[in-house]
Amino acid sequence: MQQIARAVAMAFNTLPRTHRIMLGSLTVVTLAVSVWRPYVYHPVSNSPIVKTVELEKNQLRTLLPEASEPIDQAPPTPEEDVPKDEIDEDVPNETGTHDYVVSSGDTLSSVLNQYGIDMGVISQLVKVDNDLRNLRVGQQLSWTLTDDGQLQRLSWETSRRETRIYDRFGDGFKSSSEIQKGEWQNSVLAGTVNGSFVSSARQAGLSGGEISAVIKALQWQLDFRKLRKGDRFSVLMSREMLDGKSEQSHLAGVRLQSGGKDYYAIRAEDGKFYDRSGSGLARGFMRFPTVKQYRVSSNFNPRRVNPVTGRVAPHRGVDFAVPIGTPVLAVGDGEVIVAKRSGGAGNYIAVRHGRQYMTRYMHLKKLLVKPGQKVKRGDRIGLTGNTGRSTGPHLHYEIWINNQAVNPLTAKLPRMEGLTGKDRSDYLARVREVTPKLKLQ
């Protein structure tokens, strides 16, 4: 009997890992089913007594081997894992809905493809309206995704008066158009911080969407969570009024005074915000989190099928094949919000950059930073490794924009940029027009 057992064990160990997982899982499940409703014979009675063994869901899960769990199990999504603050809670966030202001060099495919929308879907949109090939700087795109990441609706604000809408219809899309007939008016709203900025801005008359626009415009200059009582602000909003109500609005400029220092953000014709001298406000990002570019061993794929379970298990980042111990660099200025060991991700770090951007680095050998620590672009934050659920040494790297994972290799990242030539001259003329209106209370 012992010789038979040894022979079976040797045969089992020679099987490939995937086959061992499947055979082990099948054996355990078969045993679990066999004891689920056992028949126990009672010697006093001629009829069997049926005893049902009730197993809790978590008890049954413990019967299965750990290897049957997804190989690329990731840590909680940013919505679950990142510490919340009052701005996150108070400013509304419509899940699945995204807004984007067209800038120089953008095309419909370059904008949508970084969010995992297939080129086939983009081609269907262009087939409905060929004008989508000619996006202009400053125009706004808004789109809604279903829970499984499929494009449901696209809105294109071609001008302040016209918005074209493309709704999914069968295997394609149908288009419609909305013409705005309202009157645009400028409004200056000023206030003093007393408590949180969000509540103070609401008291001054700003809507939730307008507050969010102010926070995004100044996100690179200051931390709104650290404003103090008595800090003052003034906001210039351009609102479209229909029947006495604001239908939509655009932030034209904002001034915030904190600690005796003034912070400005004024919108240019390209839809971006600059300071009073025409310099860009965004902090530039590096494309790769390492000194040099390494081979990509696994690409971004929001609809990847796990080869073991057969279920959709999105790969929300890019894997780089790097030797163990390679320095990992912060791709941009930010604050470390997570630095810990987390199950399948092993040692991992999450860095928040402003209010819209977040980067995550997984399977590290060593963490070189702590939560709450400020980092600059190019700072060493960890060393690559093979921790967690990993099939070999590599760095898993993610970029999240507005709580949506995007392809790190194609995502449009913030750049240090400023206006030049005629664009700068036109902008400075606008600064001279807007700045006097931003008076503090």
C-alpha positions in Angstrom: 0.0 0.0 0.0 2.9 2.4 0.9 4.5 1.7 -2.5 1.3 2.5 -4.3 0.9 5.7 -2.3 4.5 6.8 -3.2 3.9 5.9 -6.8 0.8 8.1 -6.9 2.6 11.0 -5.2 5.5 10.8 -7.6 3.1 10.8 -10.6 1.1 13.8 -9.2 4.3 15.8 -8.6 5.5 15.3 -12.3 2.3 16.9 -13.6 2.3 20.5 -14.8 1.3 23.1 -12.2 -2.0 23.9 -13.9 -3.0 20.2 -14.1 -2.1 19.7 -10.4 -4.3 22.7 -9.5 -7.3 21.3 -11.5 -6.8 17.7 -10.2 -6.5 18.9 -6.6 -9.5 21.1 -6.9 -11.6 18.3 -8.5 -10.6 15.9 -5.7 -11.5 18.3 -2.9 -14.8 19.3 -4.4 -15.7 15.6 -5.0 -15.0 14.9 -1.3 -17.0 17.9 -0.2 -20.0 16.8 -2.3 -19.8 13.3 -0.9 -20.1 14.5 2.7 -22.7 17.2 1.9 -25.7 15.0 2.7 -24.4 11.7 4.2 -26.7 8.9 5.0 -26.1 7.5 8.5 -27.6 4.0 9.3 -29.2 3.7 12.7 -29.2 0.1 14.1 -32.5 0.4 15.9 -34.6 1.4 12.9 -35.1 -0.3 9.5 -35.1 3.1 7.7 -32.0 5.3 7.3 -31.8 8.6 9.1 -30.7 11.5 6.9 -28.5 14.1 8.5 -27.7 17.2 6.5 -24.3 18.8 7.1 -24.6 22.6 6.6 -21.4 24.3 5.5 -21.0 28.1 5.5 -19.8 29.7 2.4 -16.5 30.7 3.9 -16.1 27.1 5.3 -16.5 25.6 1.8 -14.0 28.1 0.4 -11.4 26.9 2.9 -11.7 23.4 1.4 -10.3 24.7 -1.9 -6.6 25.0 -2.4 -5.1 28.5 -2.4 -3.7 28.0 -5.9 -7.3 27.9 -7.3 -7.6 31.6 -6.7 -6.8 34.0 -9.7 -3.1 34.3 -10.4 -3.2 38.0 -10.9 -5.3 38.9 -7.9 -5.0 42.7 -7.5 -5.4 44.8 -4.4 -8.6 46.7 -3.8 -9.5 49.4 -6.4 -8.6 53.0 -5.5 -12.2 53.6 -4.5 -11.9 50.9 -1.8 -8.3 51.3 -0.7 -7.5 55.0 -0.8 -8.3 57.1 2.3 -11.3 59.3 1.8 -11.5 63.0 2.6 -14.3 65.4 2.7 -13.7 66.5 -0.9 -14.0 62.9 -2.1 -17.3 62.6 -0.2 -18.9 65.9 -1.0 -18.1 66.4 -4.7 -20.3 64.1 -6.8 -18.7 61.5 -9.0 -20.7 59.9 -11.7 -19.4 56.3 -12.0 -18.9 55.4 -15.7 -19.1 59.0 -17.0 -16.0 60.8 -18.2 -15.3 64.3 -19.4 -12.4 65.4 -21.6 -11.4 68.8 -23.0 -9.7 68.4 -26.5 -6.2 69.8 -26.6 -3.6 70.1 -29.4 -2.9 66.9 -31.3 -5.9 65.0 -29.9 -8.0 62.7 -32.2 -11.1 60.7 -31.3 -9.1 57.5 -31.3 -6.3 58.8 -29.2 -8.7 60.0 -26.5 -11.0 57.0 -26.3 -8.5 54.2 -26.9 -6.6 55.0 -23.7 -9.7 54.1 -21.8 -9.9 50.7 -23.4 -12.5 51.5 -26.0 -11.9 49.3 -29.1 -11.0 50.9 -32.4 -13.9 49.0 -34.0 -16.3 51.0 -31.8 -14.5 54.3 -32.6 -14.8 53.4 -36.4 -18.6 53.0 -35.9 -18.8 56.5 -34.4 -16.9 58.0 -37.3 -19.1 56.2 -39.8 -22.1 57.9 -38.2 -20.6 61.3 -38.3 -17.4 61.9 -40.3 -17.0 65.3 -38.5 -15.7 63.4 -35.5 -12.4 63.2 -37.4 -12.0 67.0 -37.0 -11.9 67.7 -33.3 -10.9 71.2 -32.3 -8.9 72.5 -29.3 -11.2 73.5 -26.5 -14.2 71.3 -27.5 -15.5 68.9 -24.8 -16.2 65.2 -25.0 -18.3 63.3 -22.5 -19.0 59.6 -22.6 -20.7 56.9 -20.5 -19.5 53.3 -20.2 -21.6 50.3 -19.1 -20.4 48.2 -16.1 -18.4 45.9 -18.5 -16.6 48.9 -20.1 -18.7 49.2 -23.3 -19.4 52.6 -24.7 -23.1 53.5 -24.2 -23.2 57.2 -25.2 -20.8 59.9 -26.5 -21.5 63.6 -26.3 -19.5 66.1 -28.4 -19.8 69.8 -27.5 -18.9 71.2 -30.8 -19.6 74.8 -29.6 -21.4 76.5 -26.7 -24.6 76.3 -28.7 -24.4 72.8 -30.2 -23.9 69.4 -28.7 -24.0 66.2 -30.8 -25.0 63.0 -29.0 -24.3 59.4 -30.2 -26.3 56.6 -28.5 -25.7 52.9 -28.9 -28.4 51.4 -31.2 -28.1 47.7 -32.0 -24.7 47.0 -33.4 -23.9 50.6 -34.1 -24.8 54.2 -33.0 -27.5 56.7 -33.9 -26.8 60.5 -33.6 -28.9 63.4 -32.5 -28.2 67.1 -31.9 -29.1 69.6 -29.2 -29.0 73.4 -29.9 -28.6 75.6 -26.9 -30.5 78.8 -27.0 -29.6 80.3 -23.6 -27.7 83.5 -22.8 -24.2 83.2 -21.4 -23.5 85.5 -18.4 -20.5 86.0 -16.2 -20.9 85.7 -12.4 -18.3 86.4 -9.7 -18.8 84.3 -6.6 -16.6 85.1 -3.6 -16.4 83.7 0.0 -14.3 82.9 3.0 -13.3 79.4 4.1 -15.2 78.5 7.3 -14.9 74.8 7.8 -14.4 72.8 4.6 -13.8 74.5 1.2 -16.7 72.5 -0.3 -19.3 73.8 2.2 -17.9 77.3 2.0 -18.0 77.3 -1.8 -21.6 76.0 -1.7 -22.5 78.9 0.6 -21.0 81.3 -1.9 -23.3 79.9 -4.6 -21.3 77.3 -6.5 -22.8 74.0 -7.6 -21.1 70.7 -7.0 -19.8 70.5 -10.6 -18.4 74.0 -10.3 -16.6 73.2 -7.1 -15.1 70.2 -8.7 -13.9 72.4 -11.6 -12.2 74.8 -9.2 -10.5 72.0 -7.3 -9.2 70.4 -10.5 -7.9 73.8 -11.8 -5.8 74.4 -8.6 -5.0 70.8 -7.7 -1.3 71.1 -8.6 -0.8 74.3 -6.6 -2.2 73.5 -3.2 -4.0 70.8 -1.1 -7.6 71.8 -0.4 -7.7 69.6 2.7 -5.2 71.9 4.3 -6.9 75.2 3.8 -7.4 77.2 7.1 -10.3 79.2 8.4 -10.2 82.7 7.1 -8.7 81.8 3.7 -10.5 83.6 0.9 -11.5 82.8 -2.7 -13.1 84.4 -5.7 -14.5 82.5 -8.7 -15.5 83.8 -12.2 -18.1 81.5 -13.7 -19.5 81.8 -17.2 -23.1 80.4 -17.0 -25.6 79.7 -19.7 -29.0 80.9 -18.4 -32.3 79.5 -19.7 -35.5 80.7 -18.1 -33.6 82.1 -15.2 -31.7 78.9 -14.5 -28.2 77.9 -15.2 -28.1 75.0 -17.7 -24.3 74.6 -17.9 -21.3 76.6 -16.8 -17.6 77.0 -17.5 -14.9 78.1 -15.0 -13.3 81.2 -16.5 -10.9 82.0 -13.6 -10.3 81.5 -9.9 -8.2 83.2 -7.2 -7.6 81.6 -3.8 -5.7 83.3 -1.0 -4.2 81.0 1.6 -1.5 81.9 4.2 -1.1 85.4 2.7 -0.3 83.9 -0.8 -2.4 84.2 -3.9 -3.0 81.3 -6.2 -4.5 81.9 -9.7 -5.8 79.7 -12.5 -7.3 81.3 -15.6 -8.7 79.4 -18.6 -7.3 79.9 -22.0 -8.9 79.4 -25.4 -7.5 75.8 -25.5 -9.6 74.9 -22.5 -6.6 74.5 -20.2 -5.7 76.6 -17.1 -2.5 78.7 -16.7 -1.1 81.1 -14.1 -1.0 84.8 -14.7 2.2 84.6 -16.7 0.9 81.9 -19.1 2.9 79.0 -17.5 1.2 75.6 -17.3 0.0 74.5 -13.9 0.2 70.7 -14.4 3.3 68.8 -13.1 4.9 66.8 -15.8 4.8 63.0 -15.7 7.5 60.5 -16.9 6.2 57.8 -19.2 8.0 54.9 -17.5 8.6 54.3 -13.7 12.2 53.1 -14.3 15.4 54.7 -15.4 15.2 52.9 -18.7 12.5 51.2 -20.6 12.1 47.4 -20.1 10.4 44.8 -22.1 6.6 44.6 -21.7 5.7 41.1 -20.6 1.9 41.6 -20.3 -0.1 44.5 -21.8 -3.1 46.4 -20.5 -6.3 44.5 -21.1 -9.6 45.4 -19.4 -11.3 42.3 -20.8 -8.7 39.7 -20.3 -9.9 36.1 -19.6 -8.1 34.3 -16.8 -6.5 31.1 -18.3 -7.2 29.1 -15.1 -10.7 30.1 -14.1 -12.1 31.1 -17.6 -13.5 34.3 -16.1 -13.0 37.9 -17.1 -10.2 39.2 -14.9 -9.1 42.6 -16.2 -5.4 43.4 -16.3 -5.5 47.0 -15.3 -1.9 47.8 -15.9 1.3 46.9 -17.7 3.9 44.3 -16.6 7.6 45.1 -17.2 10.1 42.2 -17.1 12.7 43.7 -14.8 15.5 42.1 -12.7 14.8 41.9 -8.9 16.2 45.0 -7.1 15.7 47.5 -10.0 14.8 50.9 -8.5 11.2 52.0 -9.1 10.7 55.8 -9.6 7.7 58.0 -8.9 6.5 59.1 -12.4 5.3 62.5 -11.0 5.1 64.7 -8.0 2.5 63.5 -5.4 1.7 62.0 -2.0 2.1 58.3 -1.0 -1.3 57.1 0.1 -0.6 53.4 0.3 2.7 51.5 1.0 2.1 48.0 2.4 1.9 44.3 1.6 -1.5 43.3 0.1 -2.2 39.7 -0.9 -1.8 39.0 -4.6 -0.2 42.4 -5.2 2.6 41.7 -2.7 4.4 44.8 -1.6 2.8 47.7 -3.4 2.7 51.5 -3.4 0.0 53.9 -4.5 0.8 57.6 -5.2 -1.8 60.3 -5.7 -0.9 63.1 -8.1 -3.2 66.1 -7.7 -6.9 65.2 -7.6 -7.3 63.3 -10.9 -4.3 61.0 -11.2 -3.1 58.0 -9.3 -0.3 55.5 -10.0 0.3 52.1 -8.5 3.4 49.9 -8.3 3.1 46.2 -7.4 5.1 43.0 -6.6 8.0 45.0 -5.0 10.8 43.5 -3.1 11.2 46.5 -0.8 9.3 49.7 0.0 11.3 52.9 0.3 8.5 55.3 1.3 5.7 55.5 3.8 2.0 56.7 3.6 1.7 60.4 3.8 5.2 61.0 2.4 5.6 63.6 -0.4 7.6 62.5 -3.4 9.0 64.3 -6.5 9.1 63.1 -10.0 12.1 60.6 -10.3 12.3 59.8 -6.6 13.1 56.2 -5.7 10.1 54.7 -4.0 10.8 51.0 -4.1 12.8 48.0 -5.5 11.3 45.5 -7.9 10.7 42.0 -6.8 8.5 38.9 -7.1 6.2 39.2 -4.1 2.5 38.3 -4.0 0.8 36.2 -6.6 3.5 36.5 -9.4 4.7 34.0 -12.0 8.2 35.6 -12.1 10.1 38.8 -11.3 8.3 41.8 -12.8 6.9 45.3 -12.1 3.1 45.7 -12.4 2.4 49.4 -13.1 -1.0 51.2 -13.3 -2.3 54.7 -14.0 -5.8 55.7 -12.9 -7.5 58.9 -14.1 -10.7 59.9 -12.4 -10.9 56.5 -10.7 -10.7 54.8 -14.2 -7.7 52.5 -15.1 -6.1 53.6 -18.4 -3.4 52.1 -20.5 -0.1 53.5 -19.1 1.6 53.2 -22.5 -0.9 55.4 -24.4 -2.6 57.5 -21.7 -2.4 61.3 -22.2 -0.3 62.4 -19.2 0.1 66.0 -17.8 3.1 67.9 -19.2 4.9 71.0 -18.1 3.9 73.4 -20.8 3.3 77.1 -21.3 1.9 79.3 -24.0 4.1 81.0 -26.6 3.7 83.5 -29.4 0.3 84.8 -30.3 -1.4 82.3 -28.0 0.5 83.8 -25.0 -0.2 87.4 -26.1 -4.0 86.6 -26.4 -3.9 84.9 -23.0 -2.2 87.8 -21.2 -4.8 90.1 -22.6 -7.4 87.8 -21.1 -5.6 87.8 -17.8 -5.7 91.6 -17.7 -9.5 91.4 -18.3 -10.2 88.6 -15.8 -7.9 89.4 -12.8 -9.6 92.7 -11.7 -12.9 90.8 -11.5 -11.5 88.3 -9.0 -11.9 90.5 -6.0 -11.9 89.0 -2.5 -14.5 89.7 0.1 
